[in-house]
Structure formats: structure tokens, C-alpha cells
Amino acid sequence: MGSRLLLAALAAFAFLHQDLWLWTDGTLVFGFLPAGLAYHVGFSLATAGLWGLAIRFAWPRDLEVDTDSADRERNRAN
């Protein structure tokens, strides 16, 4: 379930990355930052959060190796 939700969020983010609605907006955020650039700052932070969630909840657990226990077993064999 979590992987499907993350894939749906990724698809939504891919669509939202194309901010066609801000191309002609001349509004300045905080008096100096163009609206499109401000949008992409927020979008980048949200994307970083999404990838953090993907790593936390959808990363395959069988790829993880506990190096300490592997070193201990190697030392026992020698």
C-alpha cells in the first residue's frame, strides 16, 4: 500500500513540476522573488520530503547489510 501511494505522489509531483500557470505571473514573493521561482523552491523542498518518505517506507530492506555483524562473523571464521 505504501509503495502505491508513493508512486501516486510521484506521478502527481511530475505533473505539478510543469507549472504552466505561473509562466506569465509577474508577482513578486517577499518583494523580490518571482512567483515561479518561489514555487520551485517550495516544490524542491516538497520533493526532498517525498524522497525521504520513499527511502523510509519503500526502500527494500533486504539490501541493508549490518556491517558490524558481518565483521564479527568474519573474525570468528579466522
C-alpha distances in whole Angstrom, upper triangle without the diagonal:
4,6,5,6,9,10,11,12,14,16,17,18,20,22,23,24,27,29,31,32,34,36,39,38,41,40,40,38,40,43,42,39,38,35,33,34,32,29,29,29,27,24,25,24,21,20,21,19,16,17,17,13,12,15,14,10,10,13,14,16,18,20,21,25,27,30,32,32,32,35,36,36,38,41,41,41,44
4,5,5,6,9,10,11,12,14,15,16,18,20,21,22,25,27,30,30,32,34,37,36,39,38,38,35,37,40,39,36,35,33,31,31,30,27,26,26,24,21,22,21,18,17,17,15,12,13,13,10,9,11,10,7,7,11,12,14,17,18,19,23,25,28,30,30,30,33,34,34,36,39,39,40,43
4,5,5,6,9,10,10,12,14,15,16,19,20,21,23,26,28,30,31,33,36,36,38,37,37,35,37,40,39,35,35,32,30,30,29,26,25,26,23,21,21,20,18,16,17,15,12,12,13,10,8,11,11,8,6,9,11,13,16,17,18,22,24,27,30,29,29,33,34,34,35,38,39,39,42
4,5,5,6,9,10,11,12,14,15,17,18,20,22,24,27,28,30,31,35,34,37,36,37,35,37,40,39,35,34,32,30,30,29,26,25,26,24,21,22,21,18,17,18,17,13,14,16,13,11,14,14,11,9,13,14,17,19,20,22,26,28,31,33,33,33,36,38,37,39,42,43,43,45
4,5,5,6,9,10,11,12,14,15,16,18,21,22,25,26,27,29,33,32,35,34,34,32,34,37,36,33,32,29,27,28,26,23,23,23,21,18,19,19,15,14,16,14,11,13,14,11,10,13,13,11,10,14,16,18,21,22,23,27,29,32,34,34,34,37,39,39,40,43,44,44,47
4,5,5,6,9,10,10,12,14,15,16,19,21,24,25,26,28,31,31,33,32,32,30,32,35,34,31,30,27,25,25,24,21,20,21,19,16,16,16,13,11,13,11,8,9,11,8,7,10,11,9,8,11,14,17,19,19,21,24,27,29,32,32,32,35,37,37,38,41,42,42,45
4,5,5,6,9,10,10,13,14,15,18,20,23,24,25,27,30,30,33,33,33,31,34,36,35,31,30,28,25,26,25,22,21,22,20,17,17,18,15,13,15,14,10,11,13,11,9,13,14,12,10,13,15,18,20,20,22,26,28,31,34,34,34,36,38,38,39,42,43,43,46
4,5,5,6,9,10,11,12,14,16,18,21,22,24,25,29,28,31,31,32,30,32,35,34,30,29,26,24,25,24,21,20,22,19,16,17,18,15,13,16,15,11,13,15,13,12,15,16,14,13,16,18,21,24,24,25,29,32,34,37,37,37,40,42,42,43,46,47,47,49
4,5,5,6,9,10,10,12,15,16,19,20,21,23,26,26,29,28,28,26,29,31,31,27,26,23,21,22,21,17,17,18,16,13,14,14,11,10,12,11,8,10,13,11,10,14,15,13,13,16,19,21,24,24,25,29,31,33,36,36,37,39,41,41,42,45,46,47,49
4,5,5,6,9,10,10,13,15,18,20,21,22,26,26,28,28,28,27,29,31,30,27,25,23,20,21,20,17,16,17,16,12,13,14,11,9,11,11,8,9,12,11,10,13,15,14,13,15,18,21,23,22,24,28,30,32,35,36,35,38,40,40,41,44,45,46,48
4,5,5,6,9,10,12,14,17,18,20,21,25,25,28,28,29,27,30,32,31,27,26,23,20,21,21,18,17,19,17,14,15,17,14,12,15,15,11,13,16,15,13,17,19,17,16,18,20,24,26,25,27,31,33,35,38,39,39,41,43,43,44,47,48,49,51
4,5,5,6,9,10,12,15,16,17,19,22,22,25,25,26,24,27,29,29,25,23,20,18,19,19,15,15,17,15,12,14,15,12,11,14,14,11,13,16,15,14,18,19,18,17,20,23,26,28,28,29,33,35,37,40,41,41,43,45,46,46,49,51,51,53
4,5,5,6,9,11,14,15,16,18,21,21,23,23,24,22,25,27,26,22,21,18,16,16,16,13,12,14,12,8,10,12,9,8,11,12,9,11,14,14,13,16,18,18,17,19,22,25,28,27,28,31,34,36,38,39,39,41,44,44,45,48,49,50,51
4,6,5,7,10,13,15,16,17,20,21,24,24,25,24,27,28,27,23,21,19,16,17,17,14,13,15,14,11,12,14,12,10,13,15,12,13,16,16,15,18,20,20,18,20,23,26,28,27,29,32,35,36,39,40,40,42,45,45,45,48,50,50,52
4,5,6,8,10,12,14,15,18,19,22,22,24,23,26,28,27,23,21,18,15,17,17,14,13,16,15,12,14,16,14,12,16,17,14,16,19,19,18,21,23,23,21,23,26,29,32,31,32,36,38,40,43,44,44,46,48,49,49,52,54,54,55
4,5,6,9,10,11,13,16,16,19,19,20,19,22,24,23,20,17,15,12,14,14,10,10,13,11,8,11,13,11,11,14,15,13,16,18,18,18,21,23,23,22,24,27,30,33,31,33,36,38,40,43,44,44,46,48,49,50,52,54,54,56
4,6,9,11,11,12,16,16,19,19,20,19,22,23,22,18,16,14,11,12,13,9,8,11,11,7,9,12,11,10,13,15,13,15,18,18,18,21,23,23,22,24,27,30,32,31,32,35,37,39,42,43,43,45,47,48,48,51,53,53,55
4,6,9,9,10,13,14,17,18,19,19,23,24,22,19,16,14,11,12,14,11,10,14,14,11,13,16,15,14,17,19,17,19,22,22,22,24,27,26,25,27,30,33,35,34,35,39,41,42,45,47,46,48,51,51,52,54,56,56,58
4,5,6,7,10,11,14,14,16,16,20,21,19,16,13,10,8,10,11,8,9,12,12,10,13,16,15,14,18,19,18,20,23,23,23,26,28,28,28,29,32,35,38,36,37,41,43,44,47,49,48,50,53,53,54,56,58,59,60
4,6,6,8,10,13,15,17,18,21,22,21,18,14,12,9,13,14,11,12,16,16,14,17,19,18,18,22,23,22,24,27,27,27,29,31,31,31,32,35,39,41,39,41,44,46,48,50,52,52,53,56,57,57,60,62,62,63
4,6,7,8,11,12,15,16,19,20,19,16,13,10,9,13,13,11,13,16,15,14,17,20,19,19,23,23,23,25,27,28,28,31,32,32,32,34,37,40,43,41,42,46,48,49,52,54,53,55,58,59,59,61,63,64,65
4,6,5,8,9,11,12,16,16,16,13,9,7,5,9,10,8,10,13,14,13,16,18,18,19,22,23,23,25,27,28,28,31,32,33,33,34,38,40,43,41,42,45,47,49,51,53,53,54,57,58,58,61,63,63,65
4,6,8,11,13,14,18,18,16,14,10,9,7,10,12,11,12,15,16,15,17,20,20,20,23,25,25,26,29,30,30,32,34,35,34,36,39,42,44,42,43,47,49,50,52,54,54,55,58,59,59,62,64,64,65
4,6,9,12,14,18,17,16,14,10,10,9,12,14,13,15,18,18,18,21,23,23,24,26,28,28,30,32,33,33,36,38,38,38,39,43,45,48,46,47,50,52,53,56,58,57,59,62,63,63,65,67,68,69
4,6,9,11,15,14,13,12,8,7,8,11,12,11,14,16,17,17,19,21,22,23,25,27,27,29,31,32,33,35,36,37,37,39,42,45,48,46,46,50,51,53,55,57,57,58,61,62,62,64,67,67,68
4,6,10,13,11,11,10,7,7,9,11,12,13,15,17,18,19,21,22,23,24,27,28,29,31,33,34,35,37,38,39,39,41,44,47,50,48,48,51,53,54,56,58,58,59,62,63,64,65,68,69,70
4,7,10,9,9,8,6,6,9,11,10,11,14,15,16,17,20,21,22,23,25,26,27,30,31,32,34,36,37,38,38,40,43,46,49,47,47,50,51,53,55,57,57,58,61,62,63,64,67,68,69
4,6,5,5,5,5,6,9,9,9,11,14,14,15,17,19,19,21,23,24,25,27,29,30,31,33,35,36,37,38,39,43,45,48,46,46,49,50,51,53,55,56,57,59,61,61,63,65,66,67
4,5,6,5,6,6,9,9,7,10,12,11,12,15,16,17,18,21,22,23,24,26,27,29,30,32,33,34,35,37,40,42,45,44,43,46,47,48,50,52,53,54,56,58,58,60,62,63,64
4,6,6,9,10,13,12,9,13,15,13,14,17,18,18,20,22,23,24,26,28,28,30,32,33,34,36,37,38,42,43,47,45,44,47,47,48,50,52,53,54,56,58,59,60,62,64,64
4,6,8,10,13,13,11,14,17,16,17,20,21,21,23,25,26,27,29,31,31,33,35,36,37,39,40,41,45,47,50,48,47,50,51,51,53,56,56,57,59,61,61,63,65,67,67
4,7,9,12,10,10,13,15,14,16,18,19,20,22,24,24,26,28,29,30,32,34,35,36,38,39,40,43,45,48,46,45,48,49,49,51,54,54,55,57,59,59,61,63,65,65
4,6,8,7,6,10,11,10,12,15,15,16,18,20,21,23,24,26,27,29,30,32,33,35,35,36,40,42,45,42,42,45,46,47,49,51,51,52,55,57,57,58,61,62,62
4,6,5,6,9,10,11,13,14,15,17,19,20,21,23,24,26,27,29,30,32,33,35,35,36,40,42,45,43,43,46,47,48,50,52,52,54,56,58,58,60,62,63,64
4,5,5,6,9,10,11,12,14,16,16,18,20,21,22,24,26,27,28,30,32,33,33,34,38,40,43,41,42,45,46,47,49,51,52,53,55,57,57,59,61,62,63
4,5,5,6,9,10,10,12,14,15,16,18,20,20,22,24,25,26,28,30,31,31,32,36,38,41,39,39,43,44,45,48,50,50,51,54,55,55,57,59,60,61
4,5,5,6,9,10,10,13,14,15,16,19,20,21,23,24,25,27,29,30,30,31,35,37,40,37,38,41,42,43,45,47,47,49,51,53,53,55,57,58,59
4,5,5,6,8,10,11,12,14,16,17,18,20,21,23,24,26,27,29,29,30,34,36,39,37,37,40,41,42,45,47,47,48,51,52,52,54,57,58,59
4,5,5,6,9,10,10,12,14,15,16,18,20,21,22,24,26,27,27,28,32,34,37,35,36,39,40,42,44,46,46,47,50,51,52,54,56,57,58
4,5,5,6,8,9,10,12,14,15,16,18,19,20,22,24,25,25,26,30,32,35,33,33,36,38,39,41,43,43,45,47,49,49,51,53,54,55
4,5,5,6,9,10,11,13,14,16,17,19,20,21,23,25,25,26,30,32,34,32,32,35,36,37,40,42,42,43,46,47,47,49,52,53,53
4,5,5,6,9,10,11,12,14,15,17,18,20,21,22,23,25,28,30,33,32,32,35,36,37,39,41,42,43,45,47,47,49,51,52,54
4,5,5,6,9,10,10,12,14,15,16,18,20,21,21,22,26,28,31,30,30,33,35,36,38,40,40,42,44,46,46,48,50,51,52
4,5,5,6,9,10,11,12,14,15,16,18,20,20,21,24,27,29,27,27,31,32,33,36,38,38,39,42,43,43,45,47,48,49
4,5,5,6,9,10,11,13,14,15,17,18,19,20,24,26,29,27,27,30,31,32,34,36,37,38,40,42,42,44,46,47,48
4,5,5,6,9,10,11,12,14,15,16,17,19,22,24,28,26,26,29,31,32,34,36,37,38,41,42,42,45,46,47,49
4,5,5,6,8,10,10,12,14,15,15,16,20,22,25,24,24,27,29,30,33,34,35,36,39,40,40,43,45,45,47
4,5,5,6,9,10,11,12,14,15,15,19,21,24,22,22,25,26,28,30,32,32,33,36,37,38,40,42,43,44
4,5,5,6,9,10,10,12,14,15,18,20,23,22,21,25,26,28,30,31,32,34,36,37,38,40,42,43,44
4,5,5,6,9,10,10,11,13,16,18,22,20,21,24,26,28,30,31,32,34,36,37,38,40,42,42,44
4,5,5,6,8,10,10,10,14,16,19,17,18,21,23,25,27,29,29,31,33,34,35,37,39,39,41
4,5,5,6,9,10,10,14,15,18,17,16,20,21,23,25,26,27,29,31,32,33,35,37,38,39
4,5,5,6,8,9,13,14,18,17,17,20,22,24,26,27,28,30,32,33,34,36,38,39,40
4,5,5,5,7,10,12,16,15,15,19,21,23,26,26,27,29,31,32,33,35,37,37,39
4,6,6,5,9,10,13,12,12,16,17,20,22,23,23,26,28,28,29,32,33,34,36
4,6,6,10,10,14,13,12,16,17,20,22,22,23,26,27,28,29,32,33,34,36
4,6,9,10,13,14,13,17,19,22,24,24,25,27,29,29,31,33,34,35,37
4,6,9,12,12,13,17,19,22,24,24,24,27,29,29,30,33,34,34,37
4,6,9,8,9,13,16,18,21,21,21,24,26,26,27,30,31,31,33
4,6,6,8,11,14,17,20,19,19,22,24,24,25,28,29,29,31
4,5,6,9,11,14,17,16,16,20,21,21,22,25,26,26,29
4,5,8,11,14,16,15,14,18,19,18,20,23,23,23,26
4,6,10,12,15,15,14,17,19,18,19,22,23,23,26
4,7,9,12,12,12,15,17,16,18,20,22,22,24
4,6,9,9,8,11,13,13,14,17,18,18,20
4,6,6,6,9,10,11,13,15,16,17,19
4,6,5,6,9,10,10,12,14,15,17
4,5,5,6,9,10,11,12,14,16
4,5,5,6,9,10,11,12,14
4,5,5,6,9,10,11,13
4,5,5,6,9,10,11
4,5,5,6,9,10
4,5,5,6,9
4,5,5,7
4,5,5
4,5
4
